[in-house]
Amino acid sequence: MKIRLRLKEILAEKGISQRELARRMGIRHPTINHLCSDSVDRVYIRTLEKICETLDITVDQLIVSVEDEQSADK
């Protein structure tokens, strides 16, 4: 099982740009851009907390589990 961040989808639902989220959080835009990509392999817990606080969401709304292709083939 893999997990992924739904950040890109949540930002679209809320009508907030990546740049705006970065500004509200006080972090660099490239960091948010990376977190919106499918290539995220690690993230600080504090960053997840700050995203959730800023967007007024829960961590279970932000992180979802996805079945990886190898598990699906079994």
PDB file of N, H, CA, C and O in Angstrom:
ATOM      1  N   MET A   1       0.838  -1.180   0.000  1.00  0.00           N
ATOM      2  CA  MET A   1       0.000   0.000   0.000  1.00  0.00           C
ATOM      3  C   MET A   1       0.884   1.245   0.000  1.00  0.00           C
ATOM      4  O   MET A   1       1.919   1.295   0.665  1.00  0.00           O
ATOM      5  N   LYS A   2       0.456   2.228  -0.750  1.00  0.00           N
ATOM      6  H   LYS A   2      -0.385   2.187  -1.290  1.00  0.00           H
ATOM      7  CA  LYS A   2       1.141   3.512  -0.785  1.00  0.00           C
ATOM      8  C   LYS A   2       0.187   4.575  -0.269  1.00  0.00           C
ATOM      9  O   LYS A   2      -1.027   4.377  -0.219  1.00  0.00           O
ATOM     10  N   ILE A   3       0.758   5.700   0.111  1.00  0.00           N
ATOM     11  H   ILE A   3       1.744   5.861   0.070  1.00  0.00           H
ATOM     12  CA  ILE A   3      -0.076   6.830   0.486  1.00  0.00           C
ATOM     13  C   ILE A   3       0.262   8.003  -0.420  1.00  0.00           C
ATOM     14  O   ILE A   3       1.363   8.085  -0.965  1.00  0.00           O
ATOM     15  N   ARG A   4      -0.688   8.901  -0.575  1.00  0.00           N
ATOM     16  H   ARG A   4      -1.582   8.835  -0.132  1.00  0.00           H
ATOM     17  CA  ARG A   4      -0.437  10.095  -1.360  1.00  0.00           C
ATOM     18  C   ARG A   4      -1.172  11.272  -0.746  1.00  0.00           C
ATOM     19  O   ARG A   4      -2.140  11.111  -0.003  1.00  0.00           O
ATOM     20  N   LEU A   5      -0.693  12.441  -1.072  1.00  0.00           N
ATOM     21  H   LEU A   5       0.093  12.572  -1.676  1.00  0.00           H
ATOM     22  CA  LEU A   5      -1.312  13.675  -0.604  1.00  0.00           C
ATOM     23  C   LEU A   5      -2.344  14.133  -1.624  1.00  0.00           C
ATOM     24  O   LEU A   5      -2.089  14.105  -2.828  1.00  0.00           O
ATOM     25  N   ARG A   6      -3.492  14.550  -1.149  1.00  0.00           N
ATOM     26  H   ARG A   6      -3.699  14.573  -0.171  1.00  0.00           H
ATOM     27  CA  ARG A   6      -4.549  15.080  -2.018  1.00  0.00           C
ATOM     28  C   ARG A   6      -4.470  16.601  -2.112  1.00  0.00           C
ATOM     29  O   ARG A   6      -5.472  17.255  -2.402  1.00  0.00           O
ATOM     30  N   LEU A   7      -3.310  17.158  -1.875  1.00  0.00           N
ATOM     31  H   LEU A   7      -2.496  16.627  -1.639  1.00  0.00           H
ATOM     32  CA  LEU A   7      -3.171  18.608  -1.775  1.00  0.00           C
ATOM     33  C   LEU A   7      -3.626  19.318  -3.044  1.00  0.00           C
ATOM     34  O   LEU A   7      -4.347  20.313  -2.967  1.00  0.00           O
ATOM     35  N   LYS A   8      -3.227  18.834  -4.184  1.00  0.00           N
ATOM     36  H   LYS A   8      -2.641  18.026  -4.246  1.00  0.00           H
ATOM     37  CA  LYS A   8      -3.598  19.473  -5.449  1.00  0.00           C
ATOM     38  C   LYS A   8      -5.121  19.534  -5.603  1.00  0.00           C
ATOM     39  O   LYS A   8      -5.671  20.570  -5.979  1.00  0.00           O
ATOM     40  N   GLU A   9      -5.794  18.424  -5.311  1.00  0.00           N
ATOM     41  H   GLU A   9      -5.348  17.583  -5.005  1.00  0.00           H
ATOM     42  CA  GLU A   9      -7.249  18.366  -5.422  1.00  0.00           C
ATOM     43  C   GLU A   9      -7.928  19.289  -4.415  1.00  0.00           C
ATOM     44  O   GLU A   9      -8.901  19.967  -4.745  1.00  0.00           O
ATOM     45  N   ILE A  10      -7.418  19.313  -3.201  1.00  0.00           N
ATOM     46  H   ILE A  10      -6.628  18.761  -2.933  1.00  0.00           H
ATOM     47  CA  ILE A  10      -8.010  20.152  -2.154  1.00  0.00           C
ATOM     48  C   ILE A  10      -7.862  21.625  -2.505  1.00  0.00           C
ATOM     49  O   ILE A  10      -8.796  22.405  -2.320  1.00  0.00           O
ATOM     50  N   LEU A  11      -6.704  22.005  -3.007  1.00  0.00           N
ATOM     51  H   LEU A  11      -5.946  21.371  -3.157  1.00  0.00           H
ATOM     52  CA  LEU A  11      -6.519  23.395  -3.415  1.00  0.00           C
ATOM     53  C   LEU A  11      -7.505  23.770  -4.520  1.00  0.00           C
ATOM     54  O   LEU A  11      -8.068  24.865  -4.499  1.00  0.00           O
ATOM     55  N   ALA A  12      -7.720  22.875  -5.483  1.00  0.00           N
ATOM     56  H   ALA A  12      -7.263  21.985  -5.500  1.00  0.00           H
ATOM     57  CA  ALA A  12      -8.674  23.135  -6.564  1.00  0.00           C
ATOM     58  C   ALA A  12     -10.094  23.274  -6.006  1.00  0.00           C
ATOM     59  O   ALA A  12     -10.838  24.165  -6.415  1.00  0.00           O
ATOM     60  N   GLU A  13     -10.468  22.395  -5.074  1.00  0.00           N
ATOM     61  H   GLU A  13      -9.863  21.671  -4.741  1.00  0.00           H
ATOM     62  CA  GLU A  13     -11.796  22.446  -4.465  1.00  0.00           C
ATOM     63  C   GLU A  13     -12.025  23.760  -3.731  1.00  0.00           C
ATOM     64  O   GLU A  13     -13.126  24.312  -3.756  1.00  0.00           O
ATOM     65  N   LYS A  14     -10.982  24.257  -3.079  1.00  0.00           N
ATOM     66  H   LYS A  14     -10.088  23.809  -3.059  1.00  0.00           H
ATOM     67  CA  LYS A  14     -11.095  25.480  -2.287  1.00  0.00           C
ATOM     68  C   LYS A  14     -10.801  26.744  -3.089  1.00  0.00           C
ATOM     69  O   LYS A  14     -10.968  27.854  -2.585  1.00  0.00           O
ATOM     70  N   GLY A  15     -10.363  26.578  -4.334  1.00  0.00           N
ATOM     71  H   GLY A  15     -10.227  25.676  -4.744  1.00  0.00           H
ATOM     72  CA  GLY A  15     -10.050  27.727  -5.175  1.00  0.00           C
ATOM     73  C   GLY A  15      -8.841  28.520  -4.693  1.00  0.00           C
ATOM     74  O   GLY A  15      -8.797  29.744  -4.808  1.00  0.00           O
ATOM     75  N   ILE A  16      -7.864  27.801  -4.155  1.00  0.00           N
ATOM     76  H   ILE A  16      -7.900  26.806  -4.062  1.00  0.00           H
ATOM     77  CA  ILE A  16      -6.641  28.424  -3.639  1.00  0.00           C
ATOM     78  C   ILE A  16      -5.468  27.980  -4.506  1.00  0.00           C
ATOM     79  O   ILE A  16      -5.325  26.793  -4.801  1.00  0.00           O
ATOM     80  N   SER A  17      -4.640  28.915  -4.909  1.00  0.00           N
ATOM     81  H   SER A  17      -4.756  29.879  -4.670  1.00  0.00           H
ATOM     82  CA  SER A  17      -3.469  28.569  -5.721  1.00  0.00           C
ATOM     83  C   SER A  17      -2.341  28.052  -4.827  1.00  0.00           C
ATOM     84  O   SER A  17      -2.333  28.267  -3.614  1.00  0.00           O
ATOM     85  N   GLN A  18      -1.403  27.374  -5.454  1.00  0.00           N
ATOM     86  H   GLN A  18      -1.409  27.200  -6.439  1.00  0.00           H
ATOM     87  CA  GLN A  18      -0.223  26.907  -4.726  1.00  0.00           C
ATOM     88  C   GLN A  18       0.545  28.093  -4.149  1.00  0.00           C
ATOM     89  O   GLN A  18       1.025  28.036  -3.017  1.00  0.00           O
ATOM     90  N   ARG A  19       0.659  29.155  -4.921  1.00  0.00           N
ATOM     91  H   ARG A  19       0.269  29.202  -5.840  1.00  0.00           H
ATOM     92  CA  ARG A  19       1.377  30.354  -4.446  1.00  0.00           C
ATOM     93  C   ARG A  19       0.687  30.966  -3.228  1.00  0.00           C
ATOM     94  O   ARG A  19       1.343  31.392  -2.278  1.00  0.00           O
ATOM     95  N   GLU A  20      -0.638  31.003  -3.269  1.00  0.00           N
ATOM     96  H   GLU A  20      -1.171  30.657  -4.041  1.00  0.00           H
ATOM     97  CA  GLU A  20      -1.388  31.566  -2.139  1.00  0.00           C
ATOM     98  C   GLU A  20      -1.194  30.712  -0.887  1.00  0.00           C
ATOM     99  O   GLU A  20      -1.002  31.249   0.204  1.00  0.00           O
ATOM    100  N   LEU A  21      -1.242  29.397  -1.036  1.00  0.00           N
ATOM    101  H   LEU A  21      -1.399  28.961  -1.922  1.00  0.00           H
ATOM    102  CA  LEU A  21      -1.019  28.526   0.126  1.00  0.00           C
ATOM    103  C   LEU A  21       0.383  28.740   0.684  1.00  0.00           C
ATOM    104  O   LEU A  21       0.561  28.840   1.898  1.00  0.00           O
ATOM    105  N   ALA A  22       1.370  28.810  -0.188  1.00  0.00           N
ATOM    106  H   ALA A  22       1.225  28.729  -1.174  1.00  0.00           H
ATOM    107  CA  ALA A  22       2.749  29.044   0.253  1.00  0.00           C
ATOM    108  C   ALA A  22       2.845  30.366   1.020  1.00  0.00           C
ATOM    109  O   ALA A  22       3.505  30.444   2.056  1.00  0.00           O
ATOM    110  N   ARG A  23       2.183  31.401   0.503  1.00  0.00           N
ATOM    111  H   ARG A  23       1.647  31.339  -0.339  1.00  0.00           H
ATOM    112  CA  ARG A  23       2.195  32.705   1.170  1.00  0.00           C
ATOM    113  C   ARG A  23       1.553  32.615   2.554  1.00  0.00           C
ATOM    114  O   ARG A  23       2.096  33.125   3.534  1.00  0.00           O
ATOM    115  N   ARG A  24       0.401  31.966   2.622  1.00  0.00           N
ATOM    116  H   ARG A  24      -0.040  31.552   1.826  1.00  0.00           H
ATOM    117  CA  ARG A  24      -0.309  31.831   3.914  1.00  0.00           C
ATOM    118  C   ARG A  24       0.503  31.036   4.929  1.00  0.00           C
ATOM    119  O   ARG A  24       0.460  31.317   6.127  1.00  0.00           O
ATOM    120  N   MET A  25       1.238  30.048   4.446  1.00  0.00           N
ATOM    121  H   MET A  25       1.273  29.820   3.473  1.00  0.00           H
ATOM    122  CA  MET A  25       2.028  29.199   5.340  1.00  0.00           C
ATOM    123  C   MET A  25       3.396  29.779   5.650  1.00  0.00           C
ATOM    124  O   MET A  25       4.041  29.368   6.615  1.00  0.00           O
ATOM    125  N   GLY A  26       3.844  30.730   4.840  1.00  0.00           N
ATOM    126  H   GLY A  26       3.320  31.063   4.056  1.00  0.00           H
ATOM    127  CA  GLY A  26       5.169  31.297   5.042  1.00  0.00           C
ATOM    128  C   GLY A  26       6.288  30.366   4.606  1.00  0.00           C
ATOM    129  O   GLY A  26       7.371  30.359   5.192  1.00  0.00           O
ATOM    130  N   ILE A  27       6.011  29.569   3.554  1.00  0.00           N
ATOM    131  H   ILE A  27       5.132  29.575   3.078  1.00  0.00           H
ATOM    132  CA  ILE A  27       7.049  28.683   3.022  1.00  0.00           C
ATOM    133  C   ILE A  27       7.221  28.965   1.529  1.00  0.00           C
ATOM    134  O   ILE A  27       6.441  29.713   0.939  1.00  0.00           O
ATOM    135  N   ARG A  28       8.235  28.369   0.929  1.00  0.00           N
ATOM    136  H   ARG A  28       8.869  27.762   1.408  1.00  0.00           H
ATOM    137  CA  ARG A  28       8.544  28.607  -0.479  1.00  0.00           C
ATOM    138  C   ARG A  28       7.525  27.922  -1.394  1.00  0.00           C
ATOM    139  O   ARG A  28       7.057  26.820  -1.107  1.00  0.00           O
ATOM    140  N   HIS A  29       7.194  28.587  -2.487  1.00  0.00           N
ATOM    141  H   HIS A  29       7.573  29.482  -2.720  1.00  0.00           H
ATOM    142  CA  HIS A  29       6.265  28.019  -3.464  1.00  0.00           C
ATOM    143  C   HIS A  29       6.749  26.677  -4.020  1.00  0.00           C
ATOM    144  O   HIS A  29       5.933  25.768  -4.169  1.00  0.00           O
ATOM    145  N   PRO A  30       8.048  26.509  -4.337  1.00  0.00           N
ATOM    146  CA  PRO A  30       8.493  25.205  -4.848  1.00  0.00           C
ATOM    147  C   PRO A  30       8.200  24.042  -3.888  1.00  0.00           C
ATOM    148  O   PRO A  30       7.996  22.909  -4.327  1.00  0.00           O
ATOM    149  N   THR A  31       8.181  24.322  -2.599  1.00  0.00           N
ATOM    150  H   THR A  31       8.347  25.241  -2.243  1.00  0.00           H
ATOM    151  CA  THR A  31       7.854  23.269  -1.630  1.00  0.00           C
ATOM    152  C   THR A  31       6.418  22.803  -1.826  1.00  0.00           C
ATOM    153  O   THR A  31       6.151  21.602  -1.856  1.00  0.00           O
ATOM    154  N   ILE A  32       5.504  23.743  -1.959  1.00  0.00           N
ATOM    155  H   ILE A  32       5.721  24.719  -1.934  1.00  0.00           H
ATOM    156  CA  ILE A  32       4.097  23.389  -2.186  1.00  0.00           C
ATOM    157  C   ILE A  32       3.944  22.700  -3.540  1.00  0.00           C
ATOM    158  O   ILE A  32       3.205  21.724  -3.665  1.00  0.00           O
ATOM    159  N   ASN A  33       4.636  23.203  -4.536  1.00  0.00           N
ATOM    160  H   ASN A  33       5.236  23.996  -4.434  1.00  0.00           H
ATOM    161  CA  ASN A  33       4.581  22.596  -5.863  1.00  0.00           C
ATOM    162  C   ASN A  33       5.007  21.134  -5.796  1.00  0.00           C
ATOM    163  O   ASN A  33       4.369  20.271  -6.400  1.00  0.00           O
ATOM    164  N   HIS A  34       6.073  20.855  -5.070  1.00  0.00           N
ATOM    165  H   HIS A  34       6.592  21.556  -4.580  1.00  0.00           H
ATOM    166  CA  HIS A  34       6.542  19.472  -4.915  1.00  0.00           C
ATOM    167  C   HIS A  34       5.499  18.619  -4.192  1.00  0.00           C
ATOM    168  O   HIS A  34       5.258  17.476  -4.582  1.00  0.00           O
ATOM    169  N   LEU A  35       4.884  19.161  -3.152  1.00  0.00           N
ATOM    170  H   LEU A  35       5.080  20.090  -2.836  1.00  0.00           H
ATOM    171  CA  LEU A  35       3.887  18.406  -2.393  1.00  0.00           C
ATOM    172  C   LEU A  35       2.633  18.125  -3.221  1.00  0.00           C
ATOM    173  O   LEU A  35       1.887  17.194  -2.918  1.00  0.00           O
ATOM    174  N   CYS A  36       2.403  18.913  -4.247  1.00  0.00           N
ATOM    175  H   CYS A  36       3.009  19.669  -4.493  1.00  0.00           H
ATOM    176  CA  CYS A  36       1.258  18.691  -5.140  1.00  0.00           C
ATOM    177  C   CYS A  36       1.568  17.679  -6.234  1.00  0.00           C
ATOM    178  O   CYS A  36       0.662  17.249  -6.947  1.00  0.00           O
ATOM    179  N   SER A  37       2.815  17.297  -6.377  1.00  0.00           N
ATOM    180  H   SER A  37       3.551  17.647  -5.798  1.00  0.00           H
ATOM    181  CA  SER A  37       3.202  16.357  -7.430  1.00  0.00           C
ATOM    182  C   SER A  37       2.992  14.916  -6.961  1.00  0.00           C
ATOM    183  O   SER A  37       2.731  14.657  -5.786  1.00  0.00           O
ATOM    184  N   ASP A  38       3.111  13.999  -7.900  1.00  0.00           N
ATOM    185  H   ASP A  38       3.323  14.209  -8.855  1.00  0.00           H
ATOM    186  CA  ASP A  38       2.973  12.573  -7.571  1.00  0.00           C
ATOM    187  C   ASP A  38       4.281  11.948  -7.123  1.00  0.00           C
ATOM    188  O   ASP A  38       4.336  10.747  -6.860  1.00  0.00           O
ATOM    189  N   SER A  39       5.338  12.751  -7.032  1.00  0.00           N
ATOM    190  H   SER A  39       5.293  13.727  -7.246  1.00  0.00           H
ATOM    191  CA  SER A  39       6.655  12.187  -6.709  1.00  0.00           C
ATOM    192  C   SER A  39       7.080  12.440  -5.259  1.00  0.00           C
ATOM    193  O   SER A  39       8.263  12.327  -4.937  1.00  0.00           O
ATOM    194  N   VAL A  40       6.138  12.777  -4.391  1.00  0.00           N
ATOM    195  H   VAL A  40       5.177  12.868  -4.653  1.00  0.00           H
ATOM    196  CA  VAL A  40       6.465  13.030  -2.983  1.00  0.00           C
ATOM    197  C   VAL A  40       6.822  11.707  -2.312  1.00  0.00           C
ATOM    198  O   VAL A  40       6.043  10.755  -2.351  1.00  0.00           O
ATOM    199  N   ASP A  41       8.000  11.652  -1.698  1.00  0.00           N
ATOM    200  H   ASP A  41       8.633  12.425  -1.667  1.00  0.00           H
ATOM    201  CA  ASP A  41       8.372  10.432  -0.989  1.00  0.00           C
ATOM    202  C   ASP A  41       8.605  10.667   0.493  1.00  0.00           C
ATOM    203  O   ASP A  41       8.777   9.715   1.254  1.00  0.00           O
ATOM    204  N   ARG A  42       8.612  11.930   0.910  1.00  0.00           N
ATOM    205  H   ARG A  42       8.472  12.704   0.292  1.00  0.00           H
ATOM    206  CA  ARG A  42       8.713  12.226   2.339  1.00  0.00           C
ATOM    207  C   ARG A  42       8.281  13.667   2.589  1.00  0.00           C
ATOM    208  O   ARG A  42       8.424  14.549   1.742  1.00  0.00           O
ATOM    209  N   VAL A  43       7.756  13.858   3.773  1.00  0.00           N
ATOM    210  H   VAL A  43       7.641  13.141   4.461  1.00  0.00           H
ATOM    211  CA  VAL A  43       7.298  15.189   4.172  1.00  0.00           C
ATOM    212  C   VAL A  43       7.324  15.252   5.698  1.00  0.00           C
ATOM    213  O   VAL A  43       7.041  14.264   6.376  1.00  0.00           O
ATOM    214  N   TYR A  44       7.660  16.406   6.217  1.00  0.00           N
ATOM    215  H   TYR A  44       7.890  17.209   5.666  1.00  0.00           H
ATOM    216  CA  TYR A  44       7.674  16.585   7.667  1.00  0.00           C
ATOM    217  C   TYR A  44       6.252  16.599   8.220  1.00  0.00           C
ATOM    218  O   TYR A  44       5.343  17.170   7.618  1.00  0.00           O
ATOM    219  N   ILE A  45       6.078  15.964   9.370  1.00  0.00           N
ATOM    220  H   ILE A  45       6.817  15.500   9.858  1.00  0.00           H
ATOM    221  CA  ILE A  45       4.782  15.947  10.048  1.00  0.00           C
ATOM    222  C   ILE A  45       4.325  17.380  10.331  1.00  0.00           C
ATOM    223  O   ILE A  45       3.149  17.701  10.156  1.00  0.00           O
ATOM    224  N   ARG A  46       5.224  18.219  10.757  1.00  0.00           N
ATOM    225  H   ARG A  46       6.179  17.958  10.899  1.00  0.00           H
ATOM    226  CA  ARG A  46       4.869  19.613  11.056  1.00  0.00           C
ATOM    227  C   ARG A  46       4.329  20.329   9.817  1.00  0.00           C
ATOM    228  O   ARG A  46       3.427  21.159   9.924  1.00  0.00           O
ATOM    229  N   THR A  47       4.878  20.010   8.643  1.00  0.00           N
ATOM    230  H   THR A  47       5.611  19.335   8.556  1.00  0.00           H
ATOM    231  CA  THR A  47       4.391  20.604   7.401  1.00  0.00           C
ATOM    232  C   THR A  47       2.961  20.145   7.133  1.00  0.00           C
ATOM    233  O   THR A  47       2.116  20.948   6.739  1.00  0.00           O
ATOM    234  N   LEU A  48       2.687  18.864   7.343  1.00  0.00           N
ATOM    235  H   LEU A  48       3.374  18.211   7.662  1.00  0.00           H
ATOM    236  CA  LEU A  48       1.322  18.353   7.176  1.00  0.00           C
ATOM    237  C   LEU A  48       0.366  19.046   8.141  1.00  0.00           C
ATOM    238  O   LEU A  48      -0.743  19.423   7.763  1.00  0.00           O
ATOM    239  N   GLU A  49       0.801  19.211   9.390  1.00  0.00           N
ATOM    240  H   GLU A  49       1.702  18.904   9.698  1.00  0.00           H
ATOM    241  CA  GLU A  49      -0.031  19.894  10.389  1.00  0.00           C
ATOM    242  C   GLU A  49      -0.339  21.322   9.958  1.00  0.00           C
ATOM    243  O   GLU A  49      -1.470  21.791  10.083  1.00  0.00           O
ATOM    244  N   LYS A  50       0.673  22.001   9.453  1.00  0.00           N
ATOM    245  H   LYS A  50       1.592  21.620   9.351  1.00  0.00           H
ATOM    246  CA  LYS A  50       0.506  23.397   9.050  1.00  0.00           C
ATOM    247  C   LYS A  50      -0.413  23.516   7.833  1.00  0.00           C
ATOM    248  O   LYS A  50      -1.216  24.445   7.747  1.00  0.00           O
ATOM    249  N   ILE A  51      -0.294  22.585   6.902  1.00  0.00           N
ATOM    250  H   ILE A  51       0.359  21.831   6.971  1.00  0.00           H
ATOM    251  CA  ILE A  51      -1.204  22.560   5.748  1.00  0.00           C
ATOM    252  C   ILE A  51      -2.638  22.386   6.234  1.00  0.00           C
ATOM    253  O   ILE A  51      -3.537  23.111   5.807  1.00  0.00           O
ATOM    254  N   CYS A  52      -2.846  21.429   7.123  1.00  0.00           N
ATOM    255  H   CYS A  52      -2.116  20.840   7.469  1.00  0.00           H
ATOM    256  CA  CYS A  52      -4.190  21.163   7.643  1.00  0.00           C
ATOM    257  C   CYS A  52      -4.748  22.381   8.386  1.00  0.00           C
ATOM    258  O   CYS A  52      -5.916  22.732   8.218  1.00  0.00           O
ATOM    259  N   GLU A  53      -3.926  23.011   9.191  1.00  0.00           N
ATOM    260  H   GLU A  53      -2.977  22.726   9.327  1.00  0.00           H
ATOM    261  CA  GLU A  53      -4.371  24.206   9.912  1.00  0.00           C
ATOM    262  C   GLU A  53      -4.729  25.323   8.939  1.00  0.00           C
ATOM    263  O   GLU A  53      -5.766  25.969   9.084  1.00  0.00           O
ATOM    264  N   THR A  54      -3.879  25.546   7.958  1.00  0.00           N
ATOM    265  H   THR A  54      -3.037  25.021   7.840  1.00  0.00           H
ATOM    266  CA  THR A  54      -4.071  26.636   7.003  1.00  0.00           C
ATOM    267  C   THR A  54      -5.317  26.420   6.150  1.00  0.00           C
ATOM    268  O   THR A  54      -6.049  27.369   5.873  1.00  0.00           O
ATOM    269  N   LEU A  55      -5.560  25.185   5.736  1.00  0.00           N
ATOM    270  H   LEU A  55      -4.964  24.413   5.962  1.00  0.00           H
ATOM    271  CA  LEU A  55      -6.696  24.880   4.870  1.00  0.00           C
ATOM    272  C   LEU A  55      -7.952  24.479   5.646  1.00  0.00           C
ATOM    273  O   LEU A  55      -9.002  24.244   5.048  1.00  0.00           O
ATOM    274  N   ASP A  56      -7.846  24.399   6.964  1.00  0.00           N
ATOM    275  H   ASP A  56      -6.993  24.589   7.449  1.00  0.00           H
ATOM    276  CA  ASP A  56      -8.966  23.990   7.827  1.00  0.00           C
ATOM    277  C   ASP A  56      -9.513  22.622   7.404  1.00  0.00           C
ATOM    278  O   ASP A  56     -10.709  22.449   7.169  1.00  0.00           O
ATOM    279  N   ILE A  57      -8.588  21.659   7.318  1.00  0.00           N
ATOM    280  H   ILE A  57      -7.617  21.800   7.509  1.00  0.00           H
ATOM    281  CA  ILE A  57      -8.946  20.285   6.981  1.00  0.00           C
ATOM    282  C   ILE A  57      -8.294  19.352   8.004  1.00  0.00           C
ATOM    283  O   ILE A  57      -7.459  19.770   8.806  1.00  0.00           O
ATOM    284  N   THR A  58      -8.691  18.093   7.955  1.00  0.00           N
ATOM    285  H   THR A  58      -9.369  17.754   7.303  1.00  0.00           H
ATOM    286  CA  THR A  58      -8.083  17.094   8.829  1.00  0.00           C
ATOM    287  C   THR A  58      -7.029  16.320   8.039  1.00  0.00           C
ATOM    288  O   THR A  58      -7.032  16.322   6.808  1.00  0.00           O
ATOM    289  N   VAL A  59      -6.148  15.673   8.752  1.00  0.00           N
ATOM    290  H   VAL A  59      -6.145  15.671   9.752  1.00  0.00           H
ATOM    291  CA  VAL A  59      -5.073  14.918   8.100  1.00  0.00           C
ATOM    292  C   VAL A  59      -5.641  13.777   7.258  1.00  0.00           C
ATOM    293  O   VAL A  59      -5.065  13.435   6.225  1.00  0.00           O
ATOM    294  N   ASP A  60      -6.762  13.181   7.680  1.00  0.00           N
ATOM    295  H   ASP A  60      -7.230  13.459   8.519  1.00  0.00           H
ATOM    296  CA  ASP A  60      -7.330  12.097   6.878  1.00  0.00           C
ATOM    297  C   ASP A  60      -7.988  12.607   5.599  1.00  0.00           C
ATOM    298  O   ASP A  60      -8.249  11.816   4.693  1.00  0.00           O
ATOM    299  N   GLN A  61      -8.260  13.893   5.505  1.00  0.00           N
ATOM    300  H   GLN A  61      -8.048  14.536   6.241  1.00  0.00           H
ATOM    301  CA  GLN A  61      -8.721  14.479   4.249  1.00  0.00           C
ATOM    302  C   GLN A  61      -7.535  14.729   3.313  1.00  0.00           C
ATOM    303  O   GLN A  61      -7.681  14.709   2.091  1.00  0.00           O
ATOM    304  N   LEU A  62      -6.377  14.961   3.893  1.00  0.00           N
ATOM    305  H   LEU A  62      -6.258  14.977   4.886  1.00  0.00           H
ATOM    306  CA  LEU A  62      -5.185  15.283   3.123  1.00  0.00           C
ATOM    307  C   LEU A  62      -4.448  14.052   2.615  1.00  0.00           C
ATOM    308  O   LEU A  62      -3.934  14.050   1.496  1.00  0.00           O
ATOM    309  N   ILE A  63      -4.396  13.011   3.430  1.00  0.00           N
ATOM    310  H   ILE A  63      -4.813  13.013   4.339  1.00  0.00           H
ATOM    311  CA  ILE A  63      -3.628  11.807   3.085  1.00  0.00           C
ATOM    312  C   ILE A  63      -4.595  10.665   2.793  1.00  0.00           C
ATOM    313  O   ILE A  63      -5.511  10.394   3.569  1.00  0.00           O
ATOM    314  N   VAL A  64      -4.376  10.005   1.667  1.00  0.00           N
ATOM    315  H   VAL A  64      -3.632  10.226   1.037  1.00  0.00           H
ATOM    316  CA  VAL A  64      -5.190   8.839   1.324  1.00  0.00           C
ATOM    317  C   VAL A  64      -4.275   7.677   0.980  1.00  0.00           C
ATOM    318  O   VAL A  64      -3.151   7.870   0.518  1.00  0.00           O
ATOM    319  N   SER A  65      -4.768   6.477   1.207  1.00  0.00           N
ATOM    320  H   SER A  65      -5.681   6.320   1.582  1.00  0.00           H
ATOM    321  CA  SER A  65      -4.001   5.298   0.815  1.00  0.00           C
ATOM    322  C   SER A  65      -4.438   4.893  -0.587  1.00  0.00           C
ATOM    323  O   SER A  65      -5.610   4.995  -0.951  1.00  0.00           O
ATOM    324  N   VAL A  66      -3.472   4.436  -1.352  1.00  0.00           N
ATOM    325  H   VAL A  66      -2.521   4.353  -1.056  1.00  0.00           H
ATOM    326  CA  VAL A  66      -3.753   3.973  -2.714  1.00  0.00           C
ATOM    327  C   VAL A  66      -3.115   2.613  -2.899  1.00  0.00           C
ATOM    328  O   VAL A  66      -2.033   2.343  -2.377  1.00  0.00           O
ATOM    329  N   GLU A  67      -3.782   1.776  -3.632  1.00  0.00           N
ATOM    330  H   GLU A  67      -4.661   1.995  -4.055  1.00  0.00           H
ATOM    331  CA  GLU A  67      -3.244   0.451  -3.906  1.00  0.00           C
ATOM    332  C   GLU A  67      -2.184   0.588  -4.986  1.00  0.00           C
ATOM    333  O   GLU A  67      -2.439   1.172  -6.039  1.00  0.00           O
ATOM    334  N   ASP A  68      -0.998   0.053  -4.732  1.00  0.00           N
ATOM    335  H   ASP A  68      -0.791  -0.421  -3.877  1.00  0.00           H
ATOM    336  CA  ASP A  68       0.036   0.133  -5.758  1.00  0.00           C
ATOM    337  C   ASP A  68      -0.188  -0.940  -6.819  1.00  0.00           C
ATOM    338  O   ASP A  68      -0.905  -1.913  -6.586  1.00  0.00           O
ATOM    339  N   GLU A  69       0.423  -0.761  -7.973  1.00  0.00           N
ATOM    340  H   GLU A  69       1.005   0.029  -8.162  1.00  0.00           H
ATOM    341  CA  GLU A  69       0.200  -1.644  -9.106  1.00  0.00           C
ATOM    342  C   GLU A  69       0.627  -3.075  -8.821  1.00  0.00           C
ATOM    343  O   GLU A  69      -0.018  -4.003  -9.308  1.00  0.00           O
ATOM    344  N   GLN A  70       1.685  -3.289  -8.055  1.00  0.00           N
ATOM    345  H   GLN A  70       2.210  -2.535  -7.660  1.00  0.00           H
ATOM    346  CA  GLN A  70       2.146  -4.638  -7.753  1.00  0.00           C
ATOM    347  C   GLN A  70       1.131  -5.382  -6.907  1.00  0.00           C
ATOM    348  O   GLN A  70       0.899  -6.568  -7.137  1.00  0.00           O
ATOM    349  N   SER A  71       0.518  -4.719  -5.932  1.00  0.00           N
ATOM    350  H   SER A  71       0.706  -3.755  -5.745  1.00  0.00           H
ATOM    351  CA  SER A  71      -0.505  -5.349  -5.100  1.00  0.00           C
ATOM    352  C   SER A  71      -1.746  -5.672  -5.920  1.00  0.00           C
ATOM    353  O   SER A  71      -2.394  -6.693  -5.688  1.00  0.00           O
ATOM    354  N   ALA A  72      -2.080  -4.815  -6.871  1.00  0.00           N
ATOM    355  H   ALA A  72      -1.553  -3.986  -7.059  1.00  0.00           H
ATOM    356  CA  ALA A  72      -3.261  -5.009  -7.697  1.00  0.00           C
ATOM    357  C   ALA A  72      -3.109  -6.227  -8.618  1.00  0.00           C
ATOM    358  O   ALA A  72      -4.100  -6.863  -8.978  1.00  0.00           O
ATOM    359  N   ASP A  73      -1.881  -6.544  -8.993  1.00  0.00           N
ATOM    360  H   ASP A  73      -1.076  -6.028  -8.701  1.00  0.00           H
ATOM    361  CA  ASP A  73      -1.629  -7.659  -9.900  1.00  0.00           C
ATOM    362  C   ASP A  73      -1.712  -9.009  -9.200  1.00  0.00           C
ATOM    363  O   ASP A  73      -1.838 -10.033  -9.872  1.00  0.00           O
ATOM    364  N   LYS A  74      -1.647  -9.043  -7.899  1.00  0.00           N
ATOM    365  H   LYS A  74      -1.545  -8.212  -7.353  1.00  0.00           H
ATOM    366  CA  LYS A  74      -1.635 -10.320  -7.157  1.00  0.00           C
ATOM    367  C   LYS A  74      -3.015 -10.913  -7.030  1.00  0.00           C
ATOM    368  O   LYS A  74      -3.176 -11.980  -6.437  1.00  0.00           O
TER     369      LYS A  74
END
